[in-house]
Amino acid sequence: MNYRRLGRSGLQVSELSLGSWVTFKNQLSVEAAAETMQCAYDAGINFFDNAEVYARGESERIMGEALRMLDWRRGSYVVSTKFFWGLNDGPNEKNCLNRKRLLDGIDQSLERFGLDYVDLIFCHRADPETPIEETVWAMSDIVESGAATYWGTSEWSAAEIKEAFEVAERYNLRKPVMEQPQYNLFHRQRFEEEYAPTFEEYGMGTTVWSPLASGILTGKYADGIPEGSRMTVPGMEWLRDALTEDKIEATKRLALVANDFGCSVGQLALAWCLKKQNVSTVILGASNLDQLKENLAASEIAEKLDDAWIAKIELATSAASDMS
């Protein structure tokens, strides 16, 4: 496993990481989650991604219980969580990033995890109703208190990230260190065009989510939606909106490239992500050990990808990409 600095920070994260969205609670029990996490850890993964909203807090509880079962050294792994949507419907408990919400959020997350601190905290989305200045002060104070080590954003616009940096610089506050964007062969424009100047100017790291486009880039949806896949998980039916004919056909073309290369289509899509500029870590989602082990091979495959292969990969998927 290769390790990369998270932007300009000194923190090193494994280039592949393990996420819990969809899988923990919905597909994996505590025991299965612990088994999956141990497999990832044994392979060198040190970053485990979570959020308060995943399975309405249960994902954090499951990960916390699994960590207690596994009894790893606290310094040997990195854990994240994210705040925005909340778990309740009160005016300061849902869809906001005001100071009260954020301070309550970190306390509640730490209680569910059973940890003294988390390593990374994210503003899961931007909040147009709260001044960014208030959000930056609160996130900086959480880091200053020791409840978290670094803070960042997820799916903020480049303009919002710029404003956050300006506020932090104006008041000498903790600056955002990382952004968590969606990035895959179909969803490229924001990462490669909108964010590129921001990454260059501020040196943010990235924790990339949905590198397989919710599983479409594994090829498993080529002939319909298989039972047990994430698109059949209750509450996740909206993922089917992304399952368009042009993406299915693009994945079939990509499968031909993968066959020539000698790997699975999912492995090739992950390896492509790993080769792209400004990627710190690519978050894997796995509902079973076989799936995880297959995806872990992407690190070795990425080392063999050259510009010619990357061009073939992008040509195969260009018709379904937002860069077309």
N, C-alpha and C positions, 0 to 999 in steps of 0.2 A: 504494500500500500504506500502510495506517495502522500506526502503532507504538504500543504500550502499555507502560507500566511494569509490570514483573513484581512485582505486589503493591506493597509499600512500599519495595522496593529502587529503586535508581536505574537498573537495567538496562532498556533498551528492547528489546522483541521485536516482530517483525512479528505482526500479528493472525492471519495464516495462517502456518503453518510446515510443514516437510516431515519426515515420519517414514520410518523404514527397516524397520519391523516387517513381516514377510511378504515385502516386495518385494526388498530387497537380498539378493543371492545366490540366493534362490528364484525370482525373476522378472527381476532386473536384474543384468547383468554390471557390471564396473568401468566400462567405457566408457558403457553405458547409464545407470548411476547418475550418472556425471559429467554426461552430457547433461541428465538430469532435474534435477540440482542446479543446473546453470547456468541452465536455464529458470526455475527457482524464484527464483534469485538475481537474475536480470535483472528479474523481476517485483517485486522488493523484499523477498522472504523473506530473513530473516537468521538464523533459528533452524532447526537440523537436529537431529532427535531420534534417539537410538540407545539401545542397551542391550547389555551384555555377552552376554546370553542369546540375542539375535536371531541366528538362523542359527548358533548356537553359536560366537560370536565373529567369524564371517566378515563380518557386517554392519559391525562396527567396522573391520575390515581394508579392506573395499571402500570405505567412506566415507573412510578415511584415504588410500587410494590415489587416490581421486577428488579429494580436496582438494589433494594434491600435483600432480596433473595440471592442476587449475584455477588453482592458484597465486594464490589470493585473499589480500588483506591479512588477517592473523590477527585484527586488531581489527574487521573488517567482518562477522564471522559469529559465531554462538553455537552450540556443540556440547554435547550432553548424553550422559550414559550412566547406567546404573542397575545396582544390585547387589542380589542376593538368591539367585537360583537357582544361580548358578555354572555351571561347565563340567565339573566333575569330581565324583566320588562320595564323596570323603573326608569324615570327620566335621566338618571345619572348612572344607569347600569347597562345600557344597551346602545350600541352603535355610536360610541363616543370615546374621546381621548382627553377628557378634562382631567384635572389633577386628582379629584376625588376618585374617579373611575380607575386611574392608573395605580394609585396607592392602594386602593382596595384590591385591584387585580393582582398585584404582585404578592400581597399577603395571602390571598386565597389560593393562588397557584402554589406557593411554597408549602402551604398546609396540605394541599392535595399530593404534591410530590413527596412530602416528608423530608425536604432538603432545607439546609440553612441558606443556600443561595442558588440561583441558576446562572449560567454563564452568559447567555445571550437573551435579550428581550427585544421584541419587535413591536412596533406599532403596525398592527395587522393590515390596516388600511388607513388612509388619511381621513381626518374628520373636518369637514368644511365648516362646522358650527363652532369649533373651538379654535381660538387663535393658536397658530403654530408655536408662538412664543411660550404659551402656557404648557403645551405638550413637551417642548424641549426642556423647560425648567423641571417638569415632573420626572421625565425620563433620566435627566442628569442627576437629579436628587436621589432617585432609586439606585443608580450606579454608585453615587457618592456614599450612600448608606451601607453598601456592601451586600445588598439583597440581589444584585446582579453585577456582572463584570463589564459587559459592553451592551450598548443599545443600538438599534437600527430601525429600518423601515421595511415595509413590504408593500409593493405595488403602489408606492407613491409616485407622483409625476416628477420629472426632473426639476421642474420649477419649485415644487414643494420641498424637495430635498435641498435644493439650493437655499431656500429661505431658512430651513432648519439649520444649515451650516452658518448662515449669516447671523442668526440669533445666537447660536452657540459661541461664535467668535466675538460678537458684541458684548456678551456678558461673561465671557471666559467660562463657559459651561462645557460639560462633556459632549463631544460631537458624535453624531451617528457614525458607526464603524462599518455597517454592512446593510445591504438591501437584499430582500428575498423576492426575486422576480420569477415569474413563469418564463421558462425558456426551453424550447424544443424545435425540431425541424419545421414544424408548422407555425410556431409562434416566435418570431425572430425580430420583428421590426423594432419593438420597444427596446429590447436589450441591445441590439446592435446599432441602432440609430439614435433614439431619444436619450438613452442612458450613457452612451459611449463618452460624450464630452464630460458628463458628471463623474464617471469613473476616473477619467484622466485627471480632472481638476482636483477631486477630493480623495482619490485613492480608496474608494469604498471596496470592501470585499463583497462577494455574492454567495448566497446559499440557494442554489437554483432548485425550483420545485417543478413538478410535472414534466420531467425530461422525456417521458414516454407518452406525453399527451394523453394522460389518464388511461394508459394501456393500449391506445390505438396503435402506437408504434412497435408493439410486440407482435402485431399481426393476428392476434387472437380473435379480433372482431371481423376478420375478412369474410366469414360466412355466417354472420349473425352474432348475437350476444350470448355467450355461453353462460350456463347456470353457475353461480358462485363467483362470477367476476364482479368488479366493483360497481359496474353499471346496474347490477341487480340488487345492490345493498339498499335497504329502505332509506329514503332520504337522499339518495345519490342518483335518482333517476334523471336529474337535470344534466348529468354528464353525457347523456345520449344525444343532446343537441349538437355536440361536437363531432358526432360520428356521421360525417358526411361522405357522400360517394367519392368525391375527389380525394379525400384523405385515405379512404380504403384503397383506392386504385394506386395512390402514391406509395402506400405501404407495401402493396404487392410488387411495385417496381423496386422499392428498396430491398425487399426480400431477395430479389435476383442479385443485387449487388452484394448483399450479405452472404449469399450462397457462394459467389465467386471468391469472396474474401475468406470464407471458411468459418463463419460464426452465425449466430442467430440475428434476426433483424433488430430485436431489442438491444442486444449487446452492441450492435453497430451504432444505433441511435444514441446510446449512452456514451460510447467512445467518442462520437462526434462532439457531444457537449463538452467532454473533458478536454478536447483539443482547442476549444474556442477561447479567445482572449477574454479576460476579465472574469472567468469562472473560478471561484475558490473551491466550492464543493458542490457536488450533484447529489440531491436527496433521492434515495431509493425508497420505494414502497414495496413491501413484499408480504403476501398473505400466507406463504409457506417457505420452508427451508430450501426446497429445490429452486424456487423462483429467486430467492435471495442469492444462492450460490451461482446461479446462471448470470445474474446481473453483476456480481462481484468480478467476473472475468473481464468486464469492460475496461478495467485499468490496464490489463496486459494488452488488450486489443488496441487501446488508444496509442500505446507506444509504437505500434506498427503502422498507424495511419499516416500517410504522407499527403501532400497537397493534391496529388492526382486522385487518390481515393476520396478525399473530402469533396473534390469537385464532382465525382460520380454520385456521391451521396446526395449532394445538394441538387444536382440535376434531376435525380430520380424523384425528389419531393417538391421541386420548385412550383409545380402547378397548383399545389395545395398550400403553399406557404404564403404568409402575409407579406412576404418580400417580393412576390410576383407582380 
